[in-house]
Amino acid sequence: MNDPRHTSWMLATAVATVMLAACQRKEVPAAAPSAAKSAPAPAVAPAKDEAPPPGVLRAYVWDCGGTKLKMRNLWRENAVAIDLHDGTHKLTGVISASGAKYSDGTVTLWTKGGSARLETPGNPPVPCSELRAESLLEDARIRGVLYRGLGNEPGWTLEIGPGSVLTWITGYGEERHEYPDVRVNGDDATGFDYTATDAAGEIKVTVKRAPCQDDMSGEPFDHQFTVTAGGKELRGCGTRVQP
């Protein structure tokens, strides 16, 4: 005669076995080894030089009562930096009813269009006016431009650099060409020839150190530029931007 306790133990064991088998059949498969390991963080590409908004320069040069004042535009920080006799001042943008106002609590520079006002302790405010041509050169220098030239009829601007890039803007600013792989030949004595090609054809630029005078403004320069493109030869003046 079977012992009831033995029968109950056998029944419980059978039920437990069935439940364990069911759980094993429903187990989620293990993740693949590559997914189970934490993937390495992707390499972060170096940040590119962020250009300021259109029409805004990286630097400006002001004539403040006969004294030149260079202003570096720290637009990412809403600030500017200026060099005075006592050192460099970083001025932070503050609320202004008109124009742009920057201050460090001691020195204040207030700009609006091509004019500005410099306020320093113990001195009356000094009115300033922008020296546009020098602002453009200072901006080009910060960008790493080597040579900058310009001409008339039609108005054009040409920059060599940074690196092996040549940028030509013509038609009074309506037509822009950027050549990424310019080739150069020559030396300081005879001048340099720069050649490059894009979809519109070839451009050749000759830069020679020699006195040059703008044929409209009469402004003197220390380099002569010759640009040959589209079957036309254009002459202009310019300067070496980098020391």
Residue frames as qw, qx, qy, qz and C-alpha x, y, z in Angstrom:
[[0.000, 0.891, 0.455, 0.000, 0.00, 0.00, 0.00],
 [0.436, 0.491, -0.020, 0.754, 1.49, 3.30, -1.08],
 [0.331, -0.482, -0.404, 0.704, 2.39, 5.92, 1.49],
 [0.201, 0.896, 0.389, 0.073, 0.28, 9.10, 0.80],
 [0.249, -0.872, 0.170, 0.386, 3.24, 11.29, 1.79],
 [0.492, -0.222, 0.633, 0.555, 5.44, 9.58, -0.78],
 [0.383, 0.586, 0.641, 0.315, 2.79, 10.07, -3.48],
 [0.010, 0.974, 0.190, -0.126, 2.48, 13.82, -2.69],
 [0.378, -0.678, 0.390, 0.494, 6.28, 14.26, -2.83],
 [0.495, 0.101, 0.703, 0.500, 6.41, 12.50, -6.24],
 [0.265, 0.794, 0.522, 0.165, 3.62, 14.71, -7.58],
 [0.143, -0.948, 0.023, 0.282, 5.31, 17.95, -6.38],
 [0.472, -0.430, 0.549, 0.540, 8.59, 16.88, -7.94],
 [0.454, 0.387, 0.686, 0.416, 6.94, 16.22, -11.32],
 [0.124, 0.932, 0.341, 0.009, 5.19, 19.60, -11.31],
 [0.295, -0.831, 0.237, 0.408, 8.46, 21.38, -10.49],
 [0.526, -0.136, 0.644, 0.538, 10.23, 19.56, -13.33],
 [0.366, 0.642, 0.600, 0.306, 7.58, 20.57, -15.88],
 [0.038, -0.979, -0.152, 0.127, 7.67, 24.22, -14.78],
 [0.427, -0.635, 0.406, 0.499, 11.47, 24.35, -14.99],
 [0.505, 0.156, 0.676, 0.513, 11.40, 22.96, -18.53],
 [0.231, 0.839, 0.468, 0.157, 8.81, 25.56, -19.57],
 [0.200, -0.931, 0.072, 0.298, 10.94, 28.36, -18.18],
 [0.506, -0.360, 0.558, 0.550, 13.99, 27.07, -20.03],
 [0.444, 0.458, 0.646, 0.419, 12.06, 27.01, -23.34],
 [0.086, 0.932, 0.328, 0.126, 10.96, 30.67, -22.86],
 [0.522, -0.608, 0.077, 0.594, 14.43, 32.00, -21.87],
 [0.384, 0.910, -0.057, -0.147, 15.56, 34.97, -24.03],
 [0.869, 0.247, -0.053, 0.426, 18.69, 34.09, -26.02],
 [0.514, -0.598, 0.015, 0.615, 21.87, 35.72, -24.78],
 [0.310, 0.918, -0.062, -0.238, 22.96, 38.86, -26.60],
 [0.819, 0.449, -0.116, 0.337, 25.75, 38.56, -29.13],
 [0.684, -0.340, -0.150, 0.627, 29.19, 39.22, -27.66],
 [0.315, 0.269, 0.151, 0.898, 29.63, 42.43, -29.67],
 [0.301, -0.658, -0.294, -0.625, 26.37, 43.84, -28.33],
 [0.718, -0.582, -0.359, 0.131, 26.96, 42.67, -24.80],
 [0.582, -0.217, -0.103, 0.777, 30.22, 44.66, -24.54],
 [0.056, 0.894, 0.200, -0.396, 30.00, 48.43, -24.28],
 [0.668, 0.576, 0.182, 0.435, 31.12, 49.93, -27.59],
 [0.480, -0.241, -0.072, 0.840, 34.02, 52.41, -27.44],
 [0.141, 0.822, 0.247, -0.493, 33.03, 56.08, -27.68],
 [0.660, 0.620, 0.250, 0.344, 33.33, 57.37, -31.26],
 [0.505, -0.132, 0.018, 0.853, 36.27, 59.62, -31.96],
 [0.102, 0.884, 0.318, -0.328, 35.30, 63.28, -31.89],
 [0.592, 0.510, 0.210, 0.588, 36.38, 65.13, -35.00],
 [0.326, -0.225, -0.161, 0.904, 38.25, 68.38, -34.38],
 [0.187, 0.801, 0.460, -0.336, 35.87, 71.30, -34.34],
 [0.477, 0.478, 0.329, 0.660, 35.98, 73.41, -37.47],
 [0.146, -0.137, -0.147, 0.969, 36.53, 77.11, -37.29],
 [0.131, 0.701, 0.693, -0.105, 33.06, 78.50, -36.82],
 [0.226, 0.325, 0.249, 0.884, 32.52, 81.49, -39.06],
 [0.102, 0.317, 0.428, -0.840, 30.74, 84.54, -37.65],
 [0.455, 0.651, 0.561, -0.233, 27.31, 85.51, -39.04],
 [0.526, 0.510, 0.389, 0.559, 27.26, 86.89, -42.61],
 [0.103, 0.855, 0.104, 0.497, 28.60, 90.41, -42.81],
 [0.564, -0.811, 0.148, -0.051, 30.37, 90.17, -39.44],
 [0.531, 0.626, -0.513, 0.253, 34.18, 90.25, -39.29],
 [0.824, -0.269, -0.395, 0.305, 36.52, 88.51, -36.88],
 [0.479, -0.380, -0.156, 0.776, 38.26, 91.79, -36.18],
 [0.188, 0.913, 0.288, 0.218, 37.75, 95.52, -36.61],
 [0.514, -0.056, -0.110, 0.849, 40.14, 98.47, -36.64],
 [0.067, -0.912, -0.404, -0.008, 38.94, 101.82, -35.29],
 [0.351, 0.387, -0.125, 0.844, 40.36, 105.32, -35.45],
 [0.434, -0.763, -0.465, 0.116, 39.70, 106.70, -31.96],
 [0.186, -0.969, 0.027, 0.159, 40.82, 110.30, -31.86],
 [0.328, 0.812, -0.483, -0.011, 43.88, 109.63, -34.03],
 [0.274, -0.429, 0.850, -0.135, 44.80, 106.39, -32.23],
 [0.621, 0.098, -0.662, -0.408, 44.20, 103.02, -33.88],
 [0.546, -0.237, 0.644, -0.481, 42.26, 100.52, -31.83],
 [0.412, 0.120, -0.844, -0.322, 42.10, 96.86, -32.87],
 [0.652, -0.134, 0.408, -0.625, 39.04, 94.96, -31.72],
 [0.156, 0.104, -0.966, -0.177, 38.93, 91.16, -31.87],
 [0.657, -0.144, -0.121, -0.730, 35.39, 89.90, -32.22],
 [0.034, -0.093, 0.966, -0.241, 34.66, 87.06, -29.76],
 [0.540, -0.100, -0.261, -0.794, 31.17, 86.54, -31.15],
 [0.626, -0.169, -0.759, -0.069, 30.77, 83.03, -29.70],
 [0.402, -0.291, -0.629, 0.598, 31.13, 84.59, -26.24],
 [0.050, -0.896, -0.374, -0.234, 29.18, 87.78, -26.97],
 [0.489, -0.763, 0.063, 0.418, 32.35, 89.70, -26.19],
 [0.570, 0.764, -0.138, 0.270, 35.24, 91.63, -27.77],
 [0.737, -0.439, -0.010, 0.514, 38.90, 92.08, -26.84],
 [0.315, 0.909, -0.035, 0.270, 40.81, 95.33, -27.23],
 [0.738, -0.090, -0.208, 0.636, 44.41, 96.27, -26.46],
 [0.096, -0.973, -0.050, -0.205, 44.99, 99.44, -24.47],
 [0.236, 0.729, -0.510, 0.390, 48.14, 100.90, -22.89],
 [0.444, -0.471, 0.626, -0.436, 47.53, 98.89, -19.69],
 [0.257, -0.110, 0.959, 0.034, 46.99, 95.55, -21.49],
 [0.256, -0.181, -0.771, -0.554, 44.21, 93.54, -23.08],
 [0.405, 0.066, 0.486, -0.771, 40.64, 94.10, -21.96],
 [0.085, -0.255, -0.915, -0.301, 37.92, 91.52, -22.58],
 [0.331, 0.063, 0.194, -0.921, 34.62, 93.36, -22.75],
 [0.150, 0.291, 0.945, -0.018, 31.38, 91.41, -22.41],
 [0.144, -0.386, -0.508, -0.756, 28.21, 92.37, -24.23],
 [0.035, 0.323, 0.656, -0.682, 25.66, 94.21, -22.11],
 [0.235, 0.707, 0.667, 0.021, 22.11, 95.33, -22.81],
 [0.158, -0.239, 0.158, 0.945, 21.96, 98.39, -25.02],
 [0.433, 0.629, 0.424, -0.486, 19.04, 100.39, -26.34],
 [0.611, 0.775, -0.066, -0.146, 20.88, 101.00, -29.60],
 [0.391, 0.694, -0.599, 0.080, 23.94, 99.45, -31.23],
 [0.886, -0.131, -0.412, 0.169, 26.21, 96.99, -29.41],
 [0.230, -0.834, 0.334, -0.375, 27.71, 97.79, -26.03],
 [0.860, 0.000, -0.437, 0.263, 30.62, 95.93, -24.40],
 [0.203, -0.805, 0.317, -0.458, 32.11, 96.54, -20.97],
 [0.659, 0.004, -0.679, 0.324, 34.29, 94.99, -18.27],
 [0.483, -0.751, -0.411, 0.185, 32.99, 97.37, -15.63],
 [0.412, -0.605, 0.082, 0.677, 35.87, 99.76, -16.20],
 [0.030, -0.289, 0.527, 0.799, 36.29, 100.14, -19.96],
 [0.552, 0.518, 0.579, -0.302, 33.30, 100.41, -22.29],
 [0.072, -0.175, 0.606, 0.773, 33.11, 100.27, -26.07],
 [0.495, 0.539, 0.508, -0.455, 29.84, 101.20, -27.75],
 [0.162, -0.150, 0.679, 0.700, 29.56, 100.41, -31.47],
 [0.529, 0.592, 0.486, -0.365, 26.91, 101.18, -34.04],
 [0.685, 0.722, 0.089, 0.039, 27.57, 100.60, -37.73],
 [0.708, 0.418, -0.144, 0.551, 30.81, 102.25, -38.72],
 [0.043, -0.705, 0.283, -0.649, 31.11, 104.38, -35.59],
 [0.716, -0.328, -0.565, 0.245, 31.95, 103.69, -31.97],
 [0.205, -0.835, 0.196, -0.471, 32.66, 105.36, -28.65],
 [0.700, 0.033, -0.587, 0.406, 35.42, 104.37, -26.24],
 [0.430, -0.801, 0.059, -0.412, 35.03, 105.15, -22.53],
 [0.700, 0.075, -0.542, 0.459, 37.96, 104.72, -20.12],
 [0.503, -0.716, -0.389, 0.289, 38.30, 105.75, -16.45],
 [0.366, -0.652, -0.016, 0.664, 39.19, 109.39, -15.87],
 [0.176, -0.134, 0.504, 0.835, 38.91, 110.35, -19.55],
 [0.531, 0.396, 0.124, -0.739, 36.12, 111.86, -21.63],
 [0.794, 0.304, 0.526, -0.018, 34.44, 109.52, -24.14],
 [0.114, -0.470, 0.567, 0.667, 36.37, 109.27, -27.42],
 [0.766, 0.481, 0.135, -0.404, 34.45, 108.97, -30.71],
 [0.420, -0.296, 0.772, 0.374, 35.77, 106.32, -33.11],
 [0.698, 0.517, -0.101, -0.486, 35.27, 105.58, -36.79],
 [0.890, -0.029, 0.439, 0.124, 35.97, 102.28, -38.50],
 [0.081, 0.632, -0.606, -0.476, 38.95, 101.98, -40.86],
 [0.897, 0.212, 0.174, -0.347, 37.17, 99.55, -43.17],
 [0.694, 0.560, -0.452, 0.010, 40.12, 98.57, -45.37],
 [0.079, 0.498, -0.773, 0.385, 42.22, 97.80, -42.31],
 [0.698, -0.121, 0.492, -0.507, 39.36, 95.86, -40.72],
 [0.907, 0.344, -0.085, -0.228, 39.19, 93.63, -43.79],
 [0.499, 0.568, -0.619, 0.214, 42.95, 93.05, -43.69],
 [0.249, -0.403, 0.720, -0.507, 42.90, 92.23, -39.97],
 [0.845, 0.060, 0.293, -0.442, 40.02, 89.83, -40.52],
 [0.823, 0.468, -0.317, -0.058, 41.96, 88.17, -43.37],
 [0.184, 0.579, -0.717, 0.341, 45.06, 87.89, -41.19],
 [0.544, -0.247, 0.633, -0.492, 43.13, 86.08, -38.47],
 [0.903, 0.249, 0.149, -0.316, 41.68, 83.69, -41.07],
 [0.715, -0.271, 0.543, 0.348, 45.20, 82.80, -42.27],
 [0.623, 0.762, 0.163, 0.066, 45.08, 84.58, -45.65],
 [0.698, -0.190, 0.187, 0.665, 48.55, 85.09, -47.15],
 [0.147, -0.027, 0.296, 0.943, 47.82, 87.67, -49.89],
 [0.237, 0.696, 0.621, -0.271, 44.81, 89.87, -50.49],
 [0.186, -0.069, 0.389, 0.899, 44.27, 91.83, -53.69],
 [0.317, 0.682, 0.569, -0.332, 41.49, 93.89, -55.24],
 [0.216, -0.017, 0.482, 0.849, 40.67, 95.62, -58.49],
 [0.352, 0.494, 0.275, -0.745, 38.01, 97.53, -60.38],
 [0.555, 0.505, -0.220, -0.623, 35.81, 97.30, -63.47],
 [0.597, -0.617, -0.322, -0.399, 34.32, 94.95, -62.47],
 [0.333, -0.689, 0.488, -0.419, 35.04, 95.18, -58.76],
 [0.899, 0.011, -0.438, 0.005, 36.86, 92.06, -57.57],
 [0.420, -0.714, 0.505, -0.242, 38.67, 90.71, -54.52],
 [0.845, 0.232, -0.482, 0.031, 41.14, 87.85, -54.42],
 [0.526, -0.678, 0.461, -0.226, 42.58, 85.99, -51.44],
 [0.691, 0.322, -0.643, 0.072, 45.34, 83.40, -51.40],
 [0.216, 0.075, -0.815, 0.533, 45.14, 81.19, -48.34],
 [0.493, -0.611, 0.610, -0.103, 44.59, 79.85, -45.84],
 [0.726, -0.074, 0.668, 0.148, 46.60, 76.84, -46.97],
 [0.264, -0.041, 0.698, 0.664, 46.30, 76.05, -50.66],
 [0.233, 0.705, 0.666, -0.073, 42.91, 77.73, -51.12],
 [0.131, -0.020, 0.233, 0.963, 42.39, 80.58, -53.57],
 [0.153, 0.677, 0.674, -0.254, 39.17, 82.62, -53.35],
 [0.131, 0.037, 0.335, 0.932, 38.12, 85.00, -56.10],
 [0.160, 0.682, 0.632, -0.332, 35.03, 87.20, -55.76],
 [0.173, -0.027, 0.397, 0.901, 34.14, 89.25, -58.82],
 [0.139, -0.527, -0.631, -0.553, 31.24, 91.08, -60.42],
 [0.234, -0.487, 0.201, -0.817, 30.98, 93.43, -57.43],
 [0.324, -0.216, 0.760, -0.521, 30.47, 90.47, -55.11],
 [0.798, 0.163, 0.061, -0.577, 27.89, 88.60, -57.18],
 [0.895, 0.291, -0.335, -0.043, 30.19, 85.82, -58.41],
 [0.470, -0.682, 0.543, -0.139, 32.33, 83.72, -56.08],
 [0.855, 0.299, -0.424, 0.017, 34.90, 81.05, -56.94],
 [0.535, -0.673, 0.494, -0.131, 36.79, 78.99, -54.38],
 [0.757, 0.428, -0.493, 0.005, 39.67, 76.82, -55.61],
 [0.802, -0.574, 0.143, -0.087, 40.85, 74.26, -53.00],
 [0.856, -0.172, 0.291, 0.392, 44.07, 73.06, -54.67],
 [0.309, 0.939, -0.129, -0.077, 45.97, 76.02, -56.05],
 [0.871, 0.059, 0.062, 0.484, 49.42, 75.42, -57.57],
 [0.109, -0.974, 0.100, 0.170, 52.23, 77.92, -57.08],
 [0.805, 0.188, 0.077, 0.558, 55.52, 78.66, -58.85],
 [0.208, 0.847, -0.031, 0.488, 58.04, 81.47, -58.54],
 [0.614, -0.226, -0.400, 0.641, 60.03, 83.30, -55.90],
 [0.190, -0.797, -0.297, 0.490, 60.23, 86.62, -54.07],
 [0.256, -0.394, 0.341, 0.814, 62.42, 88.19, -56.74],
 [0.037, -0.059, -0.682, -0.729, 60.29, 87.44, -59.80],
 [0.581, -0.056, 0.077, -0.809, 56.90, 87.06, -58.15],
 [0.339, 0.016, 0.925, -0.168, 54.56, 84.12, -57.71],
 [0.471, 0.036, -0.530, -0.704, 52.19, 82.49, -60.18],
 [0.413, 0.059, 0.791, -0.448, 49.13, 80.76, -58.76],
 [0.433, 0.078, -0.614, -0.656, 46.99, 78.54, -60.99],
 [0.349, 0.114, 0.835, -0.410, 43.82, 76.59, -60.25],
 [0.273, -0.082, -0.695, -0.660, 40.81, 75.13, -62.07],
 [0.400, 0.213, 0.694, -0.560, 37.11, 74.78, -61.37],
 [0.501, 0.486, 0.716, 0.039, 34.02, 74.05, -63.47],
 [0.290, 0.915, 0.134, -0.248, 34.22, 77.52, -65.01],
 [0.698, 0.632, -0.163, 0.295, 37.79, 76.99, -66.22],
 [0.732, -0.089, -0.250, 0.627, 41.30, 77.96, -65.19],
 [0.132, -0.988, -0.022, -0.081, 42.42, 80.99, -63.24],
 [0.736, 0.129, -0.181, 0.639, 45.97, 82.30, -63.12],
 [0.272, -0.958, -0.081, -0.032, 47.09, 84.90, -60.61],
 [0.656, 0.309, -0.237, 0.647, 50.45, 86.65, -60.61],
 [0.435, -0.890, -0.124, 0.050, 51.54, 88.41, -57.43],
 [0.663, 0.331, -0.144, 0.656, 54.64, 90.58, -57.54],
 [0.411, -0.706, -0.258, 0.516, 56.12, 92.84, -54.91],
 [0.328, 0.230, 0.254, 0.880, 56.14, 96.29, -56.49],
 [0.123, 0.301, 0.309, -0.894, 54.50, 99.69, -55.83],
 [0.007, -0.422, -0.795, -0.435, 50.90, 99.79, -56.97],
 [0.161, 0.155, 0.269, -0.937, 48.20, 102.44, -56.82],
 [0.322, 0.500, 0.791, -0.144, 44.48, 101.77, -56.96],
 [0.195, 0.204, 0.471, 0.836, 43.21, 103.33, -60.19],
 [0.230, -0.715, -0.515, -0.414, 40.03, 104.65, -58.54],
 [0.531, -0.814, -0.218, 0.087, 40.86, 105.56, -54.94],
 [0.302, 0.812, -0.357, 0.348, 44.55, 106.30, -55.45],
 [0.733, -0.610, 0.277, -0.117, 45.37, 104.21, -52.37],
 [0.303, 0.651, -0.696, -0.018, 48.97, 102.92, -52.40],
 [0.966, -0.193, 0.130, -0.109, 49.81, 99.22, -52.08],
 [0.246, -0.690, 0.655, 0.189, 53.04, 97.24, -52.07],
 [0.451, -0.027, 0.864, 0.224, 52.04, 94.39, -54.43],
 [0.439, 0.313, -0.369, -0.757, 50.78, 94.15, -58.00],
 [0.579, 0.137, 0.781, -0.189, 48.13, 91.55, -58.90],
 [0.385, 0.286, -0.536, -0.695, 47.26, 90.20, -62.34],
 [0.585, 0.125, 0.735, -0.318, 44.27, 87.87, -62.71],
 [0.316, 0.249, -0.655, -0.639, 43.64, 85.94, -65.92],
 [0.317, 0.213, 0.889, -0.253, 40.31, 84.11, -66.11],
 [0.469, 0.646, 0.564, -0.212, 37.54, 83.62, -68.63],
 [0.576, 0.509, 0.340, 0.541, 39.69, 85.02, -71.42],
 [0.020, -0.943, -0.050, -0.328, 40.15, 88.33, -69.60],
 [0.624, 0.032, -0.383, 0.681, 43.13, 89.85, -67.85],
 [0.310, -0.897, -0.208, -0.238, 42.47, 92.08, -64.84],
 [0.502, 0.285, -0.413, 0.704, 45.03, 94.15, -62.97],
 [0.484, -0.809, -0.197, -0.269, 44.84, 95.29, -59.39],
 [0.135, 0.603, -0.562, 0.550, 46.76, 95.96, -56.20],
 [0.830, -0.455, -0.286, -0.149, 47.13, 94.26, -52.89],
 [0.129, -0.730, 0.572, -0.351, 49.34, 93.32, -50.01],
 [0.553, 0.046, -0.812, 0.179, 50.87, 90.44, -48.12],
 [0.591, -0.645, -0.155, -0.459, 48.68, 89.91, -45.08],
 [0.883, -0.417, -0.112, 0.185, 50.88, 87.61, -42.97],
 [0.281, -0.869, 0.345, 0.218, 54.22, 88.87, -41.55]]
